[in-house]
């Protein structure tokens, strides 16, 4: 019985991906970003989940992550149309890591500081200057593996969804790491 429900839900989801790819990826990215932040808040010891913060994360996923991922992977598909093999996958991963990855990390840090935390532009600029290099270096240690798996095994229509799932776990990990650093300093 439950196999049929899961299968039916998955079939309907795939149908929505085919009929409304941008909307479906945007909603998926929003839901996963919101869930990720809620889980991270709870793991970090929050007594009550900050709903405004969750909604702002969801807005970022809906307005940016899902649509950007859709168009980025579509562009990659066109750039490497008909090309397969490990060399092509390596080129895709490298291209993604020198273009999309730095941009996404910078934009997220700006959004997080300005919108979610409500800091001033000068405070956010200082924070970006201070933290961006280590954030990007850390990303380059993790995301190329995700990119490789994504290009190797995921059909085009599922690449954004796969990255959104991994990003949700990555956000929880980063939150826990930040919390452990803060506890060590205290």
FIGU-625485 format. One line per field, with one value per residue: x, y, z of N, C-alpha, C in turn; residue number from 0. Coordinates in pm, whole numbers, plus 50000, padded with zeros to 5 digits. Layout:
% FIGU-625485
n_xx = (X; ...)
n_yy = (Y; ...)
n_zz = (Z; ...)
ca_xx = (X; ...)
ca_yy = (Y; ...)
ca_zz = (Z; ...)
c_xx = (X; ...)
c_yy = (Y; ...)
c_zz = (Z; ...)
seq = (NUM; ...)
***
This chain:
% FIGU-625485
n_xx = (50083; 50185; 50396; 50266; 50160; 50393; 50505; 50303; 50305; 50564; 50546; 50358; 50506; 50723; 50577; 50493; 50744; 50800; 50587; 50585; 50863; 51032; 50877; 50826; 51086; 51158; 50974; 51043; 51312; 51261; 51108; 51292; 51503; 51377; 51308; 51565; 51676; 51507; 51560; 51834; 51821; 51694; 51876; 52087; 52007; 51795; 51520; 51270; 51159; 51256; 51030; 51020; 51283; 51301; 51111; 51237; 51461; 51326; 51220; 51455; 51533; 51312; 51296; 51552; 51750; 51622; 51518; 51762; 51930; 51788; 51810; 52088; 52170; 52040; 52175; 52433; 52379; 52331; 52578; 52744; 52628; 52548; 52793; 52974; 53110; 53396; 53580; 53424; 53244; 53423; 53499; 53253; 53217; 53439; 53387; 53147; 53243; 53413; 53251; 52958; 52969; 53139; 52986; 52730; 52791; 52882; 52653; 52470; 52588; 52566; 52285; 52212; 52338; 52236; 51951; 51847; 51985; 51971; 52173; 52387; 52502; 52778; 52866; 52808; 52971; 53224; 53209; 53187; 53434; 53602; 53517; 53452; 53669; 53742; 53496; 53451; 53674; 53621; 53384; 53484; 53607; 53407; 53175; 53260; 53258; 52989; 52894; 53016; 52888; 52628; 52634; 52719; 52529; 52266; 51966; 51898; 51660; 51647; 51867; 51875; 51704; 51843; 52076; 51955; 51865; 52113; 52223; 52057; 52131; 52401; 52376; 52281; 52501; 52698; 52586; 52601; 52878; 52953; 52834; 52982; 53233; 53174; 53113; 53361; 53509; 53384)
n_yy = (49880; 50133; 50155; 50205; 50460; 50617; 50574; 50684; 50954; 51024; 50987; 51185; 51407; 51396; 51433; 51698; 51819; 51788; 51926; 52181; 52289; 52499; 52620; 52394; 52319; 52553; 52559; 52318; 52373; 52582; 52458; 52266; 52436; 52577; 52368; 52275; 52498; 52514; 52268; 52303; 52521; 52399; 52192; 52352; 52441; 52616; 52742; 52805; 52786; 53025; 53161; 53368; 53372; 53113; 53143; 53341; 53201; 53016; 53188; 53264; 53016; 52970; 53201; 53229; 53000; 52760; 52848; 52958; 52732; 52572; 52712; 52727; 52455; 52388; 52551; 52439; 52190; 52260; 52373; 52151; 51972; 51655; 51553; 51318; 51115; 51084; 51296; 51506; 51533; 51614; 51863; 51997; 52002; 52154; 52397; 52468; 52503; 52722; 52925; 52926; 52836; 53025; 53260; 53186; 53143; 53397; 53557; 53432; 53487; 53765; 53796; 53657; 53812; 54077; 54048; 53826; 53845; 54118; 54310; 54599; 54731; 54790; 54635; 54380; 54372; 54376; 54133; 53953; 54004; 53906; 53635; 53512; 53396; 53158; 53028; 52978; 52818; 52596; 52513; 52433; 52200; 52023; 52047; 51983; 51703; 51647; 51769; 51606; 51357; 51438; 51515; 51276; 51078; 51177; 51245; 51528; 51666; 51615; 51728; 51981; 51931; 51725; 51869; 52054; 51893; 51800; 52046; 52119; 51939; 52016; 52279; 52233; 52098; 52306; 52488; 52348; 52326; 52595; 52649; 52481; 52600; 52849; 52766; 52668; 52904; 53034)
n_zz = (50000; 50092; 49914; 49675; 49725; 49757; 49506; 49345; 49429; 49356; 49078; 49013; 49088; 48906; 48675; 48716; 48709; 48440; 48315; 48436; 48482; 48592; 48795; 48958; 49038; 49171; 49384; 49509; 49582; 49760; 49966; 50059; 50141; 50347; 50526; 50584; 50717; 50940; 51065; 51114; 51291; 51511; 51578; 51651; 51890; 51927; 52102; 52007; 51674; 51439; 51250; 51056; 50962; 50849; 50645; 50492; 50403; 50249; 50056; 49923; 49814; 49647; 49479; 49379; 49396; 49289; 49026; 48915; 48916; 48738; 48489; 48470; 48450; 48217; 48036; 48061; 47954; 47689; 47617; 47625; 47454; 47338; 47409; 47594; 47861; 48085; 48058; 47961; 48174; 48373; 48266; 48283; 48561; 48640; 48505; 48631; 48891; 48868; 48788; 48860; 49132; 49287; 49244; 49346; 49618; 49698; 49645; 49819; 50068; 50074; 50064; 50297; 50498; 50452; 50423; 50578; 50828; 50856; 50854; 50804; 50486; 50489; 50707; 50609; 50381; 50506; 50644; 50429; 50301; 50498; 50541; 50295; 50132; 50279; 50288; 50015; 49952; 50114; 49995; 49747; 49819; 49864; 49686; 49415; 49410; 49446; 49215; 49021; 49069; 49014; 48738; 48630; 48702; 48727; 48552; 48341; 48420; 48693; 48816; 48948; 49160; 49292; 49366; 49535; 49746; 49845; 49912; 50121; 50324; 50341; 50436; 50694; 50801; 50783; 50960; 51202; 51219; 51240; 51484; 51656; 51635; 51748; 52010; 52093; 52100; 52308)
ca_xx = (50000; 50267; 50475; 50183; 50150; 50523; 50517; 50207; 50354; 50682; 50498; 50298; 50616; 50792; 50486; 50503; 50876; 50792; 50489; 50619; 50994; 51086; 50793; 50847; 51221; 51157; 50901; 51126; 51425; 51207; 51071; 51414; 51576; 51304; 51326; 51704; 51699; 51433; 51638; 51958; 51788; 51666; 52002; 52170; 51957; 51690; 51402; 51158; 51204; 51227; 50954; 51061; 51409; 51267; 51044; 51337; 51537; 51237; 51215; 51581; 51524; 51208; 51323; 51685; 51818; 51554; 51525; 51901; 51975; 51720; 51871; 52229; 52184; 51996; 52288; 52539; 52335; 52351; 52722; 52808; 52529; 52595; 52924; 52963; 53237; 53457; 53643; 53315; 53196; 53526; 53486; 53131; 53242; 53533; 53316; 53053; 53316; 53476; 53149; 52839; 53000; 53175; 52873; 52627; 52836; 52882; 52515; 52408; 52643; 52505; 52144; 52206; 52373; 52147; 51809; 51813; 52035; 51937; 52293; 52412; 52585; 52919; 52890; 52806; 53093; 53334; 53192; 53221; 53580; 53666; 53478; 53430; 53773; 53734; 53371; 53471; 53769; 53547; 53290; 53561; 53645; 53287; 53081; 53299; 53214; 52845; 52880; 53052; 52777; 52512; 52649; 52740; 52418; 52132; 51912; 51892; 51544; 51663; 51992; 51848; 51644; 51953; 52158; 51877; 51871; 52248; 52240; 51986; 52222; 52520; 52342; 52275; 52641; 52765; 52531; 52660; 53019; 52959; 52799; 53094; 53337; 53130; 53125; 53505; 53554; 53319)
ca_yy = (50000; 50253; 50162; 50270; 50602; 50677; 50569; 50781; 51089; 51045; 51002; 51319; 51504; 51392; 51496; 51843; 51860; 51794; 52027; 52312; 52264; 52607; 52631; 52277; 52328; 52665; 52515; 52216; 52442; 52658; 52366; 52209; 52541; 52602; 52252; 52275; 52600; 52476; 52160; 52364; 52599; 52307; 52127; 52455; 52466; 52718; 52699; 52817; 52811; 53160; 53143; 53469; 53325; 52999; 53196; 53411; 53096; 52963; 53288; 53252; 52893; 52985; 53310; 53222; 52869; 52671; 52899; 52968; 52596; 52527; 52774; 52691; 52318; 52393; 52608; 52338; 52088; 52313; 52390; 52020; 51890; 51536; 51508; 51228; 51063; 51144; 51424; 51605; 51554; 51694; 52001; 52055; 52029; 52267; 52518; 52500; 52547; 52854; 53026; 52919; 52820; 53152; 53351; 53143; 53167; 53542; 53603; 53384; 53561; 53898; 53780; 53617; 53926; 54192; 54018; 53738; 53902; 54259; 54392; 54708; 54693; 54793; 54517; 54261; 54376; 54332; 53988; 53885; 54016; 53820; 53493; 53455; 53302; 53025; 52966; 52927; 52705; 52481; 52468; 52363; 52068; 51938; 52052; 51912; 51562; 51651; 51798; 51486; 51261; 51495; 51504; 51135; 50986; 51237; 51302; 51674; 51716; 51593; 51784; 52088; 51866; 51658; 51972; 52114; 51798; 51804; 52179; 52118; 51873; 52100; 52392; 52182; 52074; 52434; 52547; 52275; 52362; 52731; 52642; 52422; 52703; 52949; 52707; 52661; 53039; 53081)
ca_zz = (50000; 50099; 49791; 49575; 49758; 49723; 49360; 49290; 49459; 49271; 48940; 49001; 49096; 48777; 48579; 48738; 48658; 48294; 48274; 48493; 48541; 48675; 48914; 49043; 49097; 49264; 49504; 49574; 49646; 49872; 50074; 50115; 50212; 50471; 50615; 50624; 50819; 51061; 51129; 51164; 51410; 51622; 51617; 51713; 52025; 51933; 52179; 51912; 51537; 51390; 51127; 50959; 50904; 50763; 50526; 50411; 50336; 50146; 49950; 49850; 49735; 49545; 49385; 49318; 49382; 49194; 48889; 48868; 48887; 48615; 48371; 48465; 48398; 48077; 47963; 48058; 47861; 47554; 47593; 47609; 47385; 47268; 47459; 47710; 47908; 48203; 48026; 47954; 48311; 48440; 48215; 48341; 48703; 48649; 48465; 48739; 49009; 48850; 48756; 48944; 49274; 49352; 49237; 49440; 49756; 49722; 49651; 49941; 50182; 50071; 50101; 50438; 50582; 50434; 50436; 50691; 50953; 50862; 50878; 50709; 50372; 50527; 50791; 50523; 50300; 50592; 50669; 50304; 50285; 50599; 50537; 50162; 50085; 50343; 50244; 49879; 49956; 50170; 49890; 49644; 49869; 49873; 49575; 49293; 49421; 49421; 49072; 48944; 49083; 48948; 48592; 48594; 48727; 48729; 48429; 48345; 48494; 48837; 48867; 49045; 49276; 49361; 49430; 49644; 49858; 49902; 49973; 50250; 50418; 50352; 50522; 50832; 50838; 50805; 51081; 51315; 51223; 51293; 51625; 51730; 51639; 51847; 52143; 52127; 52132; 52432)
c_xx = (50086; 50357; 50397; 50172; 50279; 50540; 50425; 50256; 50474; 50640; 50437; 50405; 50691; 50706; 50493; 50638; 50873; 50700; 50530; 50756; 51045; 51007; 50820; 50982; 51227; 51088; 50983; 51242; 51378; 51176; 51196; 51495; 51509; 51321; 51469; 51729; 51626; 51509; 51765; 51931; 51767; 51794; 52092; 52119; 51851; 51569; 51278; 51217; 51161; 51161; 50994; 51188; 51383; 51204; 51141; 51428; 51454; 51228; 51340; 51577; 51427; 51248; 51457; 51734; 51752; 51560; 51668; 51953; 51915; 51791; 52019; 52247; 52136; 52109; 52402; 52506; 52357; 52500; 52791; 52717; 52596; 52729; 52905; 53103; 53295; 53522; 53537; 53262; 53294; 53518; 53364; 53154; 53334; 53463; 53219; 53127; 53384; 53375; 53038; 52872; 53041; 53060; 52767; 52667; 52836; 52740; 52446; 52458; 52584; 52359; 52131; 52233; 52273; 52002; 51778; 51859; 52003; 52055; 52305; 52502; 52733; 52955; 52899; 52930; 53213; 53329; 53229; 53373; 53653; 53641; 53470; 53542; 53764; 53606; 53391; 53567; 53702; 53451; 53366; 53612; 53528; 53207; 53130; 53257; 53065; 52820; 52909; 52937; 52654; 52521; 52664; 52611; 52278; 52088; 51895; 51778; 51557; 51786; 51969; 51792; 51753; 52039; 52084; 51877; 52007; 52270; 52169; 52072; 52347; 52494; 52335; 52417; 52712; 52716; 52591; 52808; 53035; 52929; 52915; 53210; 53301; 53144; 53271; 53558; 53499; 53388)
c_yy = (50126; 50267; 50233; 50420; 50674; 50683; 50671; 50924; 51120; 51065; 51139; 51428; 51510; 51457; 51649; 51897; 51876; 51907; 52169; 52304; 52375; 52619; 52515; 52281; 52442; 52625; 52412; 52280; 52520; 52567; 52308; 52312; 52571; 52490; 52248; 52377; 52566; 52367; 52217; 52446; 52508; 52239; 52225; 52496; 52572; 52662; 52701; 52847; 52951; 53147; 53243; 53423; 53208; 53049; 53270; 53311; 53036; 53058; 53279; 53128; 52908; 53086; 53296; 53079; 52779; 52723; 52909; 52830; 52543; 52581; 52740; 52552; 52307; 52447; 52507; 52228; 52133; 52326; 52257; 51921; 51774; 51483; 51428; 51190; 51143; 51279; 51535; 51635; 51641; 51840; 52070; 52093; 52149; 52398; 52563; 52560; 52683; 52963; 53027; 52915; 52951; 53253; 53314; 53170; 53315; 53594; 53557; 53461; 53702; 53891; 53749; 53737; 54039; 54161; 53936; 53797; 54051; 54351; 54502; 54658; 54693; 54674; 54391; 54258; 54329; 54182; 53908; 53888; 53918; 53672; 53430; 53360; 53163; 52952; 52903; 52810; 52579; 52425; 52389; 52227; 51970; 51931; 51989; 51764; 51554; 51675; 51677; 51384; 51309; 51477; 51359; 51054; 51047; 51280; 51454; 51725; 51702; 51660; 51894; 52027; 51797; 51761; 52037; 52023; 51803; 51937; 52187; 52052; 51954; 52218; 52350; 52159; 52205; 52500; 52480; 52311; 52502; 52731; 52585; 52520; 52808; 52895; 52699; 52798; 53088; 53028)
c_zz = (50000; 49977; 49681; 49599; 49718; 49572; 49294; 49310; 49369; 49125; 48917; 49006; 48963; 48669; 48591; 48690; 48507; 48247; 48316; 48559; 48633; 48805; 49011; 49111; 49198; 49395; 49580; 49648; 49769; 49991; 50140; 50192; 50347; 50572; 50670; 50734; 50949; 51138; 51189; 51290; 51531; 51671; 51690; 51851; 52037; 52009; 52090; 51775; 51495; 51253; 51019; 50886; 50808; 50633; 50435; 50338; 50222; 50027; 49862; 49759; 49619; 49437; 49314; 49292; 49278; 49051; 48834; 48829; 48758; 48492; 48358; 48403; 48254; 47989; 47952; 47958; 47716; 47521; 47562; 47538; 47310; 47317; 47586; 47756; 48023; 48176; 48020; 48093; 48387; 48395; 48273; 48488; 48719; 48613; 48574; 48858; 48991; 48815; 48861; 49094; 49341; 49354; 49340; 49584; 49791; 49737; 49780; 50063; 50189; 50117; 50250; 50529; 50575; 50469; 50561; 50823; 50967; 50893; 50773; 50597; 50411; 50617; 50705; 50435; 50381; 50619; 50545; 50283; 50377; 50573; 50399; 50117; 50149; 50306; 50106; 49876; 50012; 50066; 49784; 49690; 49863; 49743; 49445; 49294; 49390; 49272; 48987; 48950; 49007; 48796; 48547; 48599; 48718; 48590; 48448; 48433; 48646; 48896; 48972; 49173; 49359; 49435; 49547; 49767; 49925; 49972; 50108; 50357; 50444; 50447; 50669; 50883; 50870; 50933; 51205; 51331; 51283; 51442; 51706; 51740; 51745; 51989; 52187; 52168; 52265; 52556)
seq = (0; 1; 2; 3; 4; 5; 6; 7; 8; 9; 10; 11; 12; 13; 14; 15; 16; 17; 18; 19; 20; 21; 22; 23; 24; 25; 26; 27; 28; 29; 30; 31; 32; 33; 34; 35; 36; 37; 38; 39; 40; 41; 42; 43; 44; 45; 46; 47; 48; 49; 50; 51; 52; 53; 54; 55; 56; 57; 58; 59; 60; 61; 62; 63; 64; 65; 66; 67; 68; 69; 70; 71; 72; 73; 74; 75; 76; 77; 78; 79; 80; 81; 82; 83; 84; 85; 86; 87; 88; 89; 90; 91; 92; 93; 94; 95; 96; 97; 98; 99; 100; 101; 102; 103; 104; 105; 106; 107; 108; 109; 110; 111; 112; 113; 114; 115; 116; 117; 118; 119; 120; 121; 122; 123; 124; 125; 126; 127; 128; 129; 130; 131; 132; 133; 134; 135; 136; 137; 138; 139; 140; 141; 142; 143; 144; 145; 146; 147; 148; 149; 150; 151; 152; 153; 154; 155; 156; 157; 158; 159; 160; 161; 162; 163; 164; 165; 166; 167; 168; 169; 170; 171; 172; 173; 174; 175; 176; 177; 178; 179; 180; 181; 182; 183; 184; 185)
***
